[in-house]
Each structure stands twice: as structure tokens, then as C-alpha cells.
Amino acid sequence: MFQQRPHAQLAWYSLFFILTATPVFADDQAQRQRADGERIYAAQCASCHGLNLRGSAHGAELVGSVFLSKWRARSTSDLLRYNQATMPPGGSAGLSEAEHLAVAAHLLNANGLTLEQPLASDANLNIGTGNPSAGSHDWVSWSEAGSIDAAARSQGGFTNRTIEDYQPVTQEMLNEPPPSDWLSWRRTLDAQGHSPLDQINRNTVGNLQLAWVIAMREGSNQVTPLVHDGIMFLTHPGNIIQALDAATGELLWEYAYRFPPEAKTLGGPMRNIALFGNNVYLATYDATVVAIDARTGEERWRTEKADYRLGYTHTSGPIVAAGVVISGLNGCERYKPDGCFITGHDPHTGEELWRTSTIAGPGDPGDATWGGLPPELRAGGDTWIPGSYDPELGLFYIGTSQAKPWVAASRGMRTSDAALYTNATLALDPRSGEIKWHYQHIPGETIDMEVGYERVLVDADDERWLLTVGKDGILWKLDRRSGSFLEFAETVYQNIFTLDHQNGSVHYRSDIAEAGVGEAFSVCPGIYGGHNWQAMAYSPETDNLIIPLHLLCAEMVGRAVDPSMGAGGYGGDSKSYEMPGSGGNLSELAAVNVRTMQPAWRHRQRAMLLTGALATGGGLVFVGDVDRFVKAFDVNSGQLLWQSRLGAPLHGYPITYSVAGVQYVAVPTGIGVFRALTATMSPEIYQPADGQALYVFALPGQD
């Protein structure tokens, strides 16, 4: 019998291995490169362009026909050079060449260009060979949820402790919270963002010192901590919640939402959670509502609200009104069988009690306002900012965002087509979801001037007002009993509308109203505002609303949109520039008297304000900016009284509370969607690569 000599056998095996395995190694390396690119993209790019590459208001679409039409005649080396020169914005989180190559390989793969070899810097492949329909039916184009699931698994050696003496939160407490607590998104259900605490005041604020700080998880951070009976409930990026001793920062328990094994996540900020009874309520990235035991951190129930595979998601949490857990929804920019809606859930079981659409459909009174579009092509109407509640009137108020795509011509409509119930205030019965009244602020909106932000409820003598401000900077005052228009005022320069102060109607500039697809126009303010998600606060001591504003304009153009299921999106491109007369300042803190609707004072600065405003009984208003400063102003005059520079941009919603007679101010920091805008408009401002944290301040010698 023939026997090979050992050396000959080894040589044969080696030759066979080389001949057959080399392509496998190359393919493995290409797969690893794409996987690395997906991970890097999720960390560095997704906050602006979306984890699904579908784009957002803050970044261009990077998959499908829109991307390929832009890059069709260009090569992979062109893409690499462009990304190296411009991405990620800010410069402080610069990527290596290998990391840029990995991201480019991920983008190419998503667009139907799967490489057998790892992408190299000297490659000169034609991007035009990609598949324009890539991802067209994969509406969410999910990527691995490893970072979030890893966070869920990372509770590690910490043992959750039980809060033995937790006092259940009642509806009466939510309606009138104790001065020491911050029980809801804006503390009170009227969304005033005001606390009566006054230990920290005009005379003492200069003595504030850091009491404690806690690092937070990676991700976009716009959090509102809640505090009840000395316990803080802190939401982290990734749908993680911690219970902390609010006086010391000591961790008591941690909950990490576990996504379904097959689910991939959109990600994004999570602005608030809710407290009621013995539970904490969370609305998740994958369109689920969850109840967690506030004493132990154990999950009590979860209810799927919408199909995350269609792109539905949450970036804000619930409000509890009349004992019902009420939450909005977003991810409604794409064409799908069902549009956007609001739901009410039983706080004990999670059962969905009602569902109210924000898009008028066949049989609805507003059906004709959609210009004949079939229901599945009616997009938008997201409710991505929490609502308000008046327990005396028994009404829940929430704002809806604009119709999508942004430009009327892109969605096959005219500005004369109102598109109900977009860009409106809805007054709902919280027990049934019935719309009691609606007021549409901008019918037929066509340039992303949404009015979907906070609804602040103010009582003045026998008047019951609702005040809100949109991206256009127009401050609206409505009678919240009937929804009738009372008054409006312009808080920033705007050249979009003429306003009828008698009936509250707005009329577009003719070139904007008549703009077709591909026809550019210039507007002030631009798509970032004016106002944005940074909520205003009301000071009952002065009758002033304190409003964070941006001083930005934009050039904008609508683009053609495929009218088919899974398509749609924002359908517009814009380029921001400084508002005329701003003197190089990009932001403003404005005080407006709610009785006269006249300005009381204003503070302008270069660094954009990236937090909501917090007003206190100590005559102060707190706010934070992208240049890492937390600041305290005199609520009467706007004088800057105190500031402290932290480790990262301020980002989210400051709160104040007290424990054992000591008042604290808590402010979140982190990275968010204005990173690219800051790098473009104020590149001299340093933006660290991360820095998500919560900083808590108090006066010395109070413990």
C-alpha cells in the first residue's frame, strides 16, 4: 500500500490549505471589515443619519436611490476622501483610515455593493454599480443591537437592592407634586418646568458646588431625571433605567430593557419616563411600553404598541393623566399601512385602552384635507414630545409634527391641502382618546416648520391658556377650554409667513407656497429653529415664559420621493446659515410676558443652548449650552449670575429637587444630533467624543 512520507503529506496539506483557504480568509476579512464599519457607524454616525441609514432631519440618507444618484459617477476613493475630510463632524472624534474604510464598506454593502475583498484605500471602484432598490423594502434595514443587548447584559456583579419604604405615586400627587419632588417630565403636568424651591436663589447661587456625578451609557442623551421621596430615576441611552439615592448618587437598582432576540434598534434619545403607583413606565426604541417595579427594578409587563420592523419607535416617554399611561409615537416619516397614532394604556396590566390616529383617513372629517392621497401615502404627524394635562378640564394636550415628506410638492400636495391632524394641538379625553378639539397652527406645512413641541398651561385670573412655540419661533396662545385662537407673537426674525392677528391664520410667502420639487428657497428660521425640543419654562413670579431659541436660517429644496410602500422620508435638503442681525450669535434665551405677549428680556450667545429651561422660586432660570456651560440667570432681568463648565455639552432637561432640606440642581451632559450643526456653524467650539453624565449641584454646608 502506498504511503506518503510525512513531509510530503505536510507539504500537500499546506498547498491544499493555501489554494482553498485564501479566498475564504479574504471573505472573512471583508465580513469583519463590514461588521466593524457597522459598529463604528452606530457609534459615530447614526445619531444624525439614523441607524438604518435612512437619514433624519440632521443627516442625509445613505442608502438606496437618493445616495446612489449622488455618488453614481464617483468612486470608492472619492467616498473615502469625502468622509475623511468631513466626518464625523466636530473633529474631536476623528477616525483612523482603517475605521473610515470599514464605515465605507458598511455603506457600500447596504447599497448592494458587497465586496469579496476588504476595501482598501487605493481601491477605485465605481459606486454606480450599486443597487438603487437596496433597502427599499427593508424599511428599517436593521443592524445588530449588540451594543444595547450588551448593555442589558452588563449589570454584572452589582446586586439590585429593594427600596423598602417606597411611597406609591398617586394621580393627585402628579397633579400637585410636593415641592421636594420632580415627578413628571416638566415636574408638573401643566409642563411649566418650574419648581417653587428657593434655597438656591439670586443671593446664594454663586456658591453652588458639585455634590455628585454619575457617568452614563453611550448614546444620544436628552434625559429628564425624576425624583420621588429622595429616590432619583435616571434614564440612560439604550433604554436603561437606574434608581439612585438622590442625595449621594448611590446606585440602588438598575434595569436594562431586553430587546427581542431578532430585534435591532433604531436608537436615539429618550427624553422622559413616568411614575405612577409603584411603577416606572418606559416607552422603548422598539415601540413597546413597559412597566418596571419602582422598588426593585423588576419588569412587571410589556406591551408591543407598534411593529418596530416598520420603523416605529419612541424618543419620548409617557405622561400619566386620569390614571392612564399616554404616549405618542414617531418613526412615521415613511409610507406604511398605518400612520402615526397616540395610545392610552392601563397602568396595571398594560392593556391598550384606546388608539387615536394623528392622520385623518377615510371616513374622518379631515379626510379631504390630504389632497386625494391614499391613506398609505399620508405620512408624518409624529408626536415625539410629551403632552400636558389639565385635571380640572379633564383634557390631555399634545402637539403633532408636520406632514412628511417636508415639502408639499414632494408629497404630491399643495400648501392649500391642510393635511389634518398634522402641525396641530390636539385636546383628548385621556380616558377614551376622543379628540375634543383640535387647532391646526400651520395647515399644509411645507418647510419643516413643525409645531409639535411642549404645551405649557397657564391660568391667569379666570383665563385658561395653552401656550406653545414652533420651529418658526411663533408663540401661540390658545384658550385651552375650547381651542380658540387668542394671540400670537414672533420671538425671532421670520420671513416665512404673514400673520393675521385677528383670526390666527398664517400665509406663506408666495415663492415658498409655489415651490416645486428641485426649486430652492431661503427661509428664516431654518429647520433647526427658532425653537426646537429644548422646552421653555414658565415663571409664575414674573408671568414670563423663558424660551431657548436658535438664530439660524436655511436654504432648502424639496426632492422627488418614490410614492410606494416603505419609501417617503423627509424628502428635503437644507443648508443652515446665521440669522441676519444676530451678530454672530447662534442662540438666544428670551423671556416673553404671557399677558402682554411682549418681550421682557433676551440673552444672546454664540454657543447654542441645548437644554430645556428650568425656572425656580429662587428667582432663577437654569439652562445649558454646547460649549459645556451650565448657567443660572436672574429670571427678572436676564442677568447671568453663575456658570460652571462641565466635561461635555449640556444636553437634556435640568431639574431641581430637595432631600432632607437640601436643594439640588441636576443637569445632564452628552452628545446629540446638533453635533454636525455645531461643527459647521461654530467649529471653534470643542466637542468631545463622548461625556454622557449627570452632574448634581448643591450649596455647601447644607447636609
C-alpha positions in Angstrom: 0.0 0.0 0.0 1.3 3.3 -1.0 2.3 5.6 2.0 3.2 9.2 1.7 6.2 10.3 3.6 5.3 12.7 6.5 7.0 15.7 4.9 5.4 15.1 1.6 2.0 14.8 3.3 2.5 18.0 5.2 3.5 19.8 2.0 0.4 18.5 0.2 -1.9 19.6 3.1 -0.2 23.0 3.2 -0.5 23.5 -0.5 -4.2 22.5 -0.4 -4.9 24.8 2.5 -3.2 27.8 0.7 -5.1 27.1 -2.5 -8.5 26.7 -1.0 -8.5 28.8 2.1 -7.1 32.1 0.9 -10.3 33.3 -0.7 -12.1 32.2 2.5 -9.7 34.3 4.6 -10.3 37.3 2.3 -14.0 36.9 2.5 -13.8 36.6 6.3 -11.7 39.7 6.4 -14.2 41.6 4.2 -17.1 40.4 6.5 -15.1 41.6 9.6 -14.5 44.9 8.0 -18.2 45.4 7.3 -19.1 44.4 10.8 -16.5 46.8 12.2 -17.9 49.5 10.0 -21.5 48.8 11.2 -20.3 49.1 14.8 -18.3 52.4 14.1 -21.2 53.8 12.1 -23.6 53.1 15.0 -21.4 54.9 17.5 -20.3 57.8 15.3 -22.8 58.4 12.6 -26.2 57.0 13.5 -27.3 60.0 15.7 -27.5 62.1 12.5 -28.0 59.7 9.7 -30.1 57.1 11.5 -29.0 53.5 12.4 -31.0 52.3 9.4 -29.0 54.8 7.1 -32.4 56.3 6.1 -31.3 59.8 7.2 -33.0 62.2 9.5 -33.6 65.9 9.9 -29.9 66.1 10.8 -28.2 64.0 8.2 -28.6 62.8 4.6 -29.9 59.4 3.5 -27.1 57.0 2.9 -28.9 54.0 1.3 -30.9 53.5 -1.9 -31.6 55.7 -4.9 -31.0 59.0 -3.2 -27.5 58.1 -2.1 -26.6 56.3 -5.4 -27.8 59.1 -7.6 -25.5 61.5 -5.7 -22.5 59.1 -5.9 -23.2 57.2 -9.2 -20.4 58.8 -11.2 -17.9 58.7 -8.3 -15.6 56.1 -6.9 -15.0 54.4 -3.6 -11.8 56.5 -3.2 -13.9 59.7 -3.6 -16.2 58.5 -0.9 -13.3 57.7 1.4 -11.7 61.1 0.9 -15.0 62.9 1.4 -15.7 61.0 4.7 -12.1 61.6 5.9 -12.4 65.3 5.3 -15.9 65.9 6.8 -16.9 63.0 9.0 -17.7 62.8 11.8 -18.3 66.5 12.3 -16.5 68.3 15.1 -13.1 66.8 14.6 -12.7 65.6 18.2 -13.7 62.1 17.4 -11.6 61.6 14.3 -11.5 58.2 12.8 -8.4 56.3 11.6 -8.1 55.4 7.9 -9.0 51.8 8.7 -12.1 52.9 10.5 -13.1 55.1 7.6 -12.6 52.2 5.3 -14.8 50.0 7.5 -17.6 52.5 7.5 -17.4 52.9 3.7 -17.6 49.1 3.3 -20.7 49.1 5.5 -22.3 51.8 3.4 -21.4 50.0 0.1 -22.8 46.8 1.4 -26.1 48.4 2.4 -26.3 49.8 -1.1 -25.9 46.4 -2.8 -22.1 46.5 -3.3 -20.8 43.6 -1.3 -17.0 43.3 -1.7 -15.2 39.9 -1.6 -12.0 41.6 -0.6 -11.6 44.2 2.2 -12.0 47.7 0.9 -8.5 49.3 0.5 -7.6 53.0 0.4 -6.3 52.7 -3.2 -9.4 51.0 -4.5 -11.2 52.9 -7.2 -14.4 51.0 -7.6 -17.4 52.5 -9.3 -20.2 53.2 -6.8 -22.7 53.5 -9.7 -22.8 49.7 -9.9 -24.8 49.6 -6.6 -28.5 48.6 -6.5 -30.8 51.6 -6.3 -33.5 49.5 -4.7 -31.3 48.3 -1.9 -33.2 48.5 1.3 -36.3 49.8 -0.5 -38.5 47.1 1.1 -36.3 46.6 4.2 -38.0 49.6 5.8 -35.8 49.6 8.9 -32.7 48.0 7.4 -31.8 46.6 10.9 -28.3 46.3 12.1 -27.2 44.3 15.2 -28.4 45.5 18.5 -25.3 44.3 20.1 -24.4 47.5 21.9 -27.8 47.7 23.6 -28.1 44.0 24.3 -24.5 44.1 25.7 -25.6 46.9 28.0 -28.5 44.8 29.1 -26.1 42.0 30.0 -23.7 44.3 31.7 -25.4 44.5 35.0 -22.6 42.2 36.1 -21.8 41.8 39.7 -24.0 44.6 41.0 -26.9 43.2 43.1 -30.1 45.2 42.9 -31.5 46.4 46.2 -35.1 46.8 47.2 -36.4 50.2 48.2 -38.4 49.1 51.2 -40.2 52.4 52.1 -41.3 53.5 48.6 -44.5 55.5 48.7 -46.8 54.9 45.7 -47.3 57.9 43.4 -50.9 58.9 43.1 -52.7 60.9 40.3 -53.3 63.6 42.9 -49.5 63.8 43.6 -48.9 64.1 39.9 -51.5 66.8 39.6 -49.9 68.8 42.5 -46.5 67.4 43.3 -44.7 68.0 46.6 -42.2 70.9 46.3 -39.3 68.5 47.0 -40.2 66.2 44.1 -39.8 66.2 40.3 -42.4 63.6 39.4 -43.0 64.2 35.7 -41.3 65.4 32.5 -41.7 69.1 33.3 -42.3 68.5 37.0 -46.0 69.4 36.9 -48.5 68.1 34.3 -49.0 71.6 33.1 -45.5 71.4 31.6 -44.3 74.7 33.3 -40.8 73.4 34.1 -41.0 75.4 37.3 -40.1 74.4 40.9 -41.0 76.6 44.0 -37.8 75.6 45.8 -35.8 78.7 46.8 -32.8 77.7 48.9 -30.7 78.2 45.8 -31.6 81.8 44.9 -30.1 85.0 43.5 -28.1 85.6 46.6 -26.8 82.0 47.0 -26.4 80.6 43.5 -22.8 81.9 43.3 -21.9 79.4 46.0 -23.1 76.2 44.1 -20.7 73.3 44.3 -20.7 69.8 42.8 -22.4 67.3 45.1 -22.1 64.2 43.0 -21.8 63.0 39.4 -22.5 59.7 37.6 -21.3 58.6 34.2 -24.0 57.5 31.8 -24.1 55.0 28.9 -23.1 55.9 25.4 -25.7 57.3 23.1 -27.8 60.4 22.4 -28.7 61.9 25.7 -31.7 64.2 26.3 -32.8 62.8 29.6 -35.1 64.2 32.3 -34.3 62.6 35.7 -37.4 62.1 38.0 -37.2 62.3 41.8 -39.6 61.0 44.4 -39.0 60.8 48.2 -35.3 61.1 47.8 -35.0 58.5 45.0 -33.9 59.5 41.6 -34.9 57.5 38.5 -32.4 58.2 35.7 -32.9 57.0 32.1 -29.8 56.2 30.1 -29.4 55.8 26.4 -30.2 52.2 25.4 -33.5 52.1 27.5 -31.6 51.6 30.7 -33.0 52.9 34.0 -31.3 53.3 37.3 -32.7 54.1 40.7 -30.2 56.2 42.8 -30.1 57.9 46.2 -30.8 61.4 45.0 -28.6 63.0 47.8 -25.5 60.9 47.2 -25.8 59.3 43.8 -25.5 55.8 45.3 -26.9 53.1 42.9 -29.9 51.2 44.3 -31.0 49.1 41.3 -30.6 49.0 37.5 -33.0 47.9 34.8 -31.9 47.2 31.2 -34.6 46.6 28.6 -34.0 43.4 26.8 -34.9 43.7 23.1 -36.4 40.7 21.3 -33.6 38.4 20.0 -34.4 39.2 16.4 -35.0 42.9 17.0 -32.5 45.5 16.0 -32.9 49.0 17.3 -33.2 52.4 15.9 -31.7 54.1 18.9 -31.9 57.8 19.7 -32.7 60.0 22.7 -35.2 59.1 25.4 -36.5 62.3 26.9 -38.6 61.1 29.8 -40.2 58.3 31.8 -43.2 58.3 34.0 -44.0 57.4 37.6 -47.4 56.1 38.9 -48.3 53.8 41.7 -45.4 51.5 42.4 -44.2 51.5 38.8 -41.9 53.3 36.4 -43.1 53.5 32.8 -40.8 53.4 29.8 -41.5 53.7 26.1 -38.8 51.9 24.2 -36.8 52.2 21.0 -38.7 49.2 19.5 -42.2 50.8 20.0 -43.1 48.9 23.2 -44.4 50.3 26.5 -43.0 48.7 29.7 -43.8 48.9 33.4 -41.0 48.4 35.9 -41.4 48.0 39.7 -40.0 51.2 41.2 -39.0 49.4 44.3 -36.9 46.5 42.8 -36.3 47.3 39.1 -38.1 44.2 38.0 -40.2 44.3 34.8 -43.9 44.0 35.5 -45.4 44.0 32.0 -44.6 45.0 28.5 -47.0 45.7 25.6 -46.0 46.0 22.0 -47.5 49.2 20.7 -46.4 49.1 17.1 -44.3 47.0 14.8 -40.7 48.2 15.1 -39.9 46.4 11.8 -41.8 49.1 10.1 -39.6 51.8 11.7 -41.9 52.8 14.5 -40.0 54.0 17.6 -40.1 56.2 20.7 -37.9 59.1 21.6 -40.2 60.3 24.4 -42.0 58.6 27.2 -45.4 58.6 28.7 -47.5 61.0 30.7 -50.0 59.7 33.2 -53.3 61.5 33.0 -56.5 60.4 34.7 -54.8 57.2 35.6 -54.0 56.3 32.0 -50.5 55.9 30.6 -50.5 58.0 27.5 -47.7 58.1 24.9 -47.1 59.3 21.4 -45.0 57.7 18.6 -42.5 58.6 16.0 -40.8 56.9 13.1 -43.8 57.9 10.9 -41.9 59.6 8.0 -42.1 56.5 5.7 -45.1 55.2 3.8 -46.7 52.2 5.6 -50.2 50.7 6.1 -50.9 52.6 9.3 -49.9 56.1 10.1 -48.9 57.7 13.4 -51.1 57.5 16.5 -51.3 58.1 20.2 -52.2 55.3 22.7 -53.6 55.0 26.2 -52.6 52.0 28.4 -53.9 50.5 31.6 -51.2 51.2 34.2 -51.7 47.9 36.0 -51.9 45.4 33.0 -50.5 47.3 30.0 -53.7 46.7 28.1 -54.2 49.2 25.3 -57.4 51.1 26.2 -57.5 53.4 23.1 -55.7 54.4 20.0 -56.1 57.8 18.3 -54.7 58.4 14.8 -52.9 61.7 14.1 -53.6 61.3 10.4 -57.1 61.8 9.1 -58.3 58.9 7.0 -61.3 57.7 5.0 -64.5 58.5 6.9 -62.8 61.1 9.2 -63.9 64.7 9.0 -60.4 65.7 7.8 -60.1 63.1 5.0 -60.4 65.7 2.2 -57.5 67.7 3.6 -55.0 65.3 2.1 -55.4 66.3 -1.5 -56.7 62.9 -2.6 -53.7 60.9 -1.4 -54.4 57.3 -0.5 -54.2 56.6 3.3 -50.9 54.6 3.0 -49.2 57.7 1.4 -50.2 60.0 4.3 -47.1 60.3 6.5 -46.0 62.4 9.4 -48.0 63.6 12.4 -45.4 62.2 14.8 -45.9 63.0 18.5 -42.4 63.0 19.7 -42.7 65.4 22.6 -44.7 64.5 25.7 -48.1 66.1 26.4 -49.7 68.1 29.2 -52.8 67.5 31.3 -55.4 69.7 32.9 -57.2 67.7 35.6 -60.0 70.3 36.2 -61.0 70.3 32.5 -60.2 66.6 32.1 -58.2 67.2 28.9 -54.8 65.9 27.7 -53.0 68.2 25.2 -50.3 67.1 22.8 -48.7 68.6 19.7 -48.3 66.8 16.4 -45.4 67.3 13.9 -45.6 68.2 10.2 -46.7 66.1 7.3 -44.0 64.3 5.5 -42.1 64.5 3.2 -41.3 68.0 4.3 -42.1 69.9 1.1 -45.7 69.8 -0.1 -44.7 69.2 -3.7 -42.6 66.2 -2.7 -45.6 64.5 -1.2 -47.8 65.3 -4.2 -49.8 68.0 -2.4 -50.2 71.8 -2.3 -49.9 74.1 0.7 -53.7 74.6 0.4 -54.1 71.0 1.4 -54.2 71.2 5.2 -53.2 67.6 6.0 -55.1 67.1 9.2 -54.1 66.5 12.0 -50.5 67.5 11.4 -48.9 70.5 13.0 -51.8 70.8 15.4 -52.7 70.9 19.1 -55.0 68.0 20.0 -57.1 68.1 23.1 -58.0 64.5 24.1 -60.2 62.8 26.6 -57.5 60.8 28.5 -59.9 58.0 29.3 -61.2 57.4 25.8 -58.7 59.1 23.4 -61.5 61.1 21.8 -60.4 64.3 20.2 -62.4 67.0 21.9 -61.0 69.8 19.9 -58.0 70.5 17.6 -56.3 73.6 16.4 -54.0 73.4 13.3 -51.3 76.0 13.6 -49.8 75.7 10.1 -52.1 74.0 7.6 -50.3 72.4 4.6 -46.9 73.0 6.2 -44.1 72.7 3.6 -40.7 73.6 5.1 -40.3 71.6 8.3 -41.7 74.3 10.5 -43.3 71.9 12.9 -45.3 73.0 16.0 -45.0 69.7 17.8 -43.3 70.8 21.0 -44.4 71.4 24.6 -47.8 72.7 25.5 -47.5 75.0 28.6 -50.7 75.5 30.6 -51.1 78.8 32.4 -54.0 80.2 34.4 -54.5 84.0 34.6 -57.4 85.2 36.6 -60.4 83.3 35.0 -58.5 82.6 31.8 -57.2 79.2 30.9 -54.4 79.4 28.4 -52.3 77.0 26.4 -49.0 78.3 25.0 -46.7 76.7 22.5 -43.9 77.7 20.1 -42.8 76.0 16.9 -39.6 76.0 14.8 -40.7 79.2 13.2 -40.4 81.0 16.6 -44.1 82.0 16.6 -45.5 81.8 20.2 -49.2 80.8 20.2 -51.8 81.5 22.9 -55.0 79.4 22.8 -58.0 79.1 25.1 -57.4 75.6 26.3 -61.1 75.1 27.1 -62.3 75.5 23.5 -59.1 75.6 21.4 -59.9 79.1 20.1 -57.1 81.3 19.0 -56.3 84.2 21.3 -53.0 85.7 20.2 -49.5 85.0 18.8 -46.1 86.8 18.8 -42.9 86.4 16.9 -39.9 85.6 19.2 -37.3 85.6 16.4 -37.0 87.1 13.0 -39.1 85.2 10.4 -39.7 85.8 6.7 -41.9 82.8 6.0 -45.4 83.9 6.8 -47.6 87.0 7.0 -49.7 86.7 10.2 -53.3 87.7 10.7 -53.6 88.7 14.3 -57.4 88.8 14.2 -58.0 85.2 13.3 -54.7 83.5 13.8 -54.1 82.4 10.2 -50.7 82.3 8.6 -49.9 82.8 4.9 -46.8 81.5 3.2 -44.5 83.8 1.1 -45.6 83.1 -2.5 -42.3 81.6 -3.7 -42.4 79.1 -0.8 -46.1 78.2 -1.4 -45.4 77.7 -5.1 -42.1 75.9 -4.9 -41.9 72.7 -6.9 -39.5 69.7 -6.5 -35.9 70.9 -7.0 -36.8 74.6 -6.6 -34.7 76.1 -3.8 -35.8 78.9 -1.5 -34.4 80.6 1.6 -36.2 80.8 4.9 -35.7 82.3 8.4 -35.7 80.5 10.7 -34.4 77.2 9.2 -35.2 73.6 10.0 -33.4 73.8 13.4 -35.5 76.8 14.5 -36.3 79.1 16.1 -37.4 76.8 18.8 -36.8 73.1 19.0 -37.1 70.3 21.6 -35.4 72.4 24.3 -38.5 73.1 26.3 -39.4 76.6 27.6 -40.3 77.2 31.3 -42.9 79.5 32.9 -42.1 81.7 35.9 -45.3 82.5 37.9 -43.4 85.1 39.8 -42.9 87.2 36.7 -45.5 85.9 34.3 -42.7 85.2 31.9 -42.1 82.3 29.6 -38.3 81.6 29.3 -37.7 80.2 25.8 -34.5 78.7 24.4 -34.1 79.7 20.7 -31.8 79.3 17.8 -30.8 82.1 15.5 -30.5 80.1 12.3 -31.8 80.4 8.7 -31.6 77.9 5.9 -31.6 77.3 2.2 -34.0 74.5 1.4 -35.0 72.4 -1.6 -37.6 69.6 -1.9 -36.6 66.4 -3.8 -38.7 63.8 -5.6 -39.9 60.9 -3.5 -40.9 57.5 -4.6 -44.7 57.1 -3.8 -44.5 53.5 -2.7 -44.7 51.5 0.5 -41.5 51.8 2.5 -40.4 54.9 0.7 -41.2 58.5 1.7 -38.9 60.0 4.3 -38.1 63.7 4.8 -37.6 64.5 1.1 -35.7 67.7 1.5 -32.2 69.1 1.7 -31.1 72.2 3.6 -28.1 74.3 4.4 -28.1 76.5 7.5 -26.7 80.0 7.9 -26.6 82.7 10.6 -29.8 84.7 11.0 -29.4 88.3 9.8 -28.9 90.7 12.6 -27.7 88.1 15.1 -24.2 89.5 15.3 -22.6 86.1 15.1 -24.8 84.7 17.9 -26.5 81.4 17.2 -28.7 81.1 20.3 -30.9 83.2 22.5 -32.7 82.9 25.8 -35.8 85.0 25.5 -38.3 86.0 28.2 -41.8 86.8 27.0 -44.7 88.0 29.2 -47.7 85.8 28.8 -50.2 88.5 29.5 -48.9 91.1 27.0 -47.0 88.7 24.7 -44.2 91.3 24.7 -40.5 90.5 25.2 -39.3 91.1 28.8 -35.5 90.5 28.2 -33.2 88.5 26.0 -29.7 87.0 26.3 -27.8 86.1 23.1 -24.7 84.0 22.8 -22.6 82.2 20.2 -22.9 78.7 21.7 -26.3 77.0 21.0 -28.5 76.3 24.1 -29.1 72.5 24.2 -31.2 72.1 27.3 -34.7 72.9 28.3 -35.1 75.9 30.7 -35.7 75.4 34.4 -37.3 78.2 36.4 -37.3 78.2 40.2 -38.9 80.0 43.2 -35.4 81.4 43.9 -35.8 83.9 41.0 -33.5 81.8 38.7 -33.6 80.1 35.4 -31.1 77.4 34.6 -30.0 76.4 31.1 -27.0 74.7 29.4 -25.2 75.0 26.1 -23.0 73.2 23.6 -19.8 74.9 25.0 -20.2 72.8 28.1 -21.5 75.6 30.4 -24.5 75.3 32.8 -25.7 78.8 33.6 -28.1 80.5 36.0 -29.8 83.7 35.0 -31.9 86.2 37.0 -35.5 85.5 35.9 -36.4 89.1 36.3 -33.6 90.7 34.3 -31.8 88.0 32.3 -28.5 88.8 34.1 -26.1 86.0 34.2 -25.4 85.1 37.9 -23.5 81.9 37.8 -21.9 79.4 35.4 -19.8 76.3 35.5 -18.0 74.5 32.7 -18.5 70.7 32.7 -17.0 67.8 30.8 -19.3 67.7 27.8 -22.1 69.8 26.2 -25.2 70.2 28.3 -27.9 68.1 26.7 -31.4 67.4 28.0 -33.6 68.8 30.8 -32.2 70.3 34.1 -34.3 69.6 37.2 -34.2 70.7 40.8 -35.4 68.8 43.9 -34.7 68.6 47.7 -33.8 65.8 50.1 -33.7 66.3 53.9 -34.0 70.1 53.4 -31.1 70.4 50.9 -31.9 71.7 47.4 -30.1 70.1 44.4 -29.9 71.1 40.8 -29.2 68.2 38.3 -28.0 68.7 34.7 -27.3 66.1 32.0 -24.5 66.2 29.5 -23.8 64.2 26.4 -23.7 64.0 22.7 -26.6 64.6 20.4 -27.9 65.5 17.0 -26.7 69.1 17.0 -23.1 67.9 16.8 -22.9 68.3 13.0 -24.6 71.6 13.1 -22.2 72.9 15.7 -19.2 71.7 13.7 -20.5 73.6 10.7 -21.7 76.8 12.3 -19.3 77.2 15.2 -16.3 75.0 14.5 -14.2 76.8 17.1 -16.3 75.2 19.9 -14.7 72.0 21.2 -16.9 68.9 21.1 -15.6 65.9 22.9 -16.2 62.4 21.5 -18.4 61.5 24.4 -19.1 62.6 28.0 -22.6 61.4 28.9 -23.1 62.1 32.6 -25.4 63.6 35.2 -23.9 66.4 37.3 -25.7 67.4 40.6 -25.0 70.7 42.4 -25.9 71.9 45.9 -24.9 74.7 48.3 -22.0 74.0 50.7 -22.7 73.2 54.3 -26.3 72.1 53.9 -26.0 68.5 54.9 
